[in-house]
């Protein structure tokens, strides 16, 4: 839900929400890596979450580089 709200606000042009994308996704990556390591969720699910989050990180880094 958090990602949905931040994402919608970022798409609407809210700069403070855009600035939240990177730190939130880095924190999520740590959670997903822990889930993968401990197998608290199926590893495939953790990898899928890491890939999705990684895509958001790459897109946000590209956006920041264009500034």
C-alpha positions as CSV (number, residue, x, y, z in Angstrom):
1,X,0.0,0.0,0.0
2,X,2.8,2.4,0.9
3,X,4.5,1.9,-2.6
4,X,1.1,2.4,-4.3
5,X,0.5,5.7,-2.5
6,X,4.1,7.0,-3.0
7,X,4.1,5.8,-6.6
8,X,0.8,7.5,-7.5
9,X,1.9,10.8,-5.9
10,X,5.2,10.6,-7.7
11,X,3.5,10.0,-11.0
12,X,1.4,13.1,-10.3
13,X,4.6,15.1,-10.0
14,X,4.9,15.5,-6.3
15,X,8.6,16.0,-5.9
16,X,8.7,14.9,-2.2
17,X,7.2,11.6,-3.2
18,X,9.7,11.2,-6.0
19,X,12.5,11.8,-3.5
20,X,11.2,9.0,-1.3
21,X,11.4,6.3,-4.0
22,X,15.1,5.5,-3.6
23,X,15.4,5.3,0.2
24,X,12.2,3.3,0.5
25,X,13.3,0.8,-2.2
26,X,16.8,0.4,-0.7
27,X,15.1,-0.4,2.7
28,X,12.8,-2.8,0.9
29,X,15.8,-4.5,-0.8
30,X,17.2,-5.3,2.7
31,X,13.9,-6.8,3.8
32,X,13.6,-8.9,0.7
33,X,17.2,-10.1,1.0
34,X,16.5,-11.1,4.6
35,X,13.4,-12.9,3.5
36,X,15.4,-14.7,0.9
37,X,18.1,-15.7,3.3
38,X,15.8,-16.9,6.1
39,X,13.3,-18.5,3.7
40,X,10.5,-16.7,5.5
41,X,8.8,-16.5,2.1
42,X,9.5,-18.7,-0.9
43,X,12.8,-17.8,-2.5
44,X,11.1,-17.2,-5.8
45,X,8.8,-14.6,-4.3
46,X,11.7,-12.8,-2.6
47,X,13.7,-12.8,-5.9
48,X,10.7,-11.4,-7.7
49,X,10.2,-8.7,-5.1
50,X,13.9,-7.8,-5.4
51,X,13.7,-7.6,-9.1
52,X,10.7,-5.3,-9.1
53,X,12.3,-3.1,-6.4
54,X,15.5,-3.1,-8.4
55,X,13.7,-1.9,-11.5
56,X,12.3,1.0,-9.5
57,X,15.7,1.8,-8.2
58,X,17.2,1.9,-11.7
59,X,14.4,4.0,-13.0
60,X,14.8,6.4,-10.1
61,X,18.6,6.7,-10.5
62,X,18.1,7.4,-14.2
63,X,15.6,10.1,-13.3
64,X,18.0,11.7,-10.8
65,X,20.8,11.6,-13.4
66,X,18.6,13.7,-15.8
67,X,18.2,16.5,-13.3
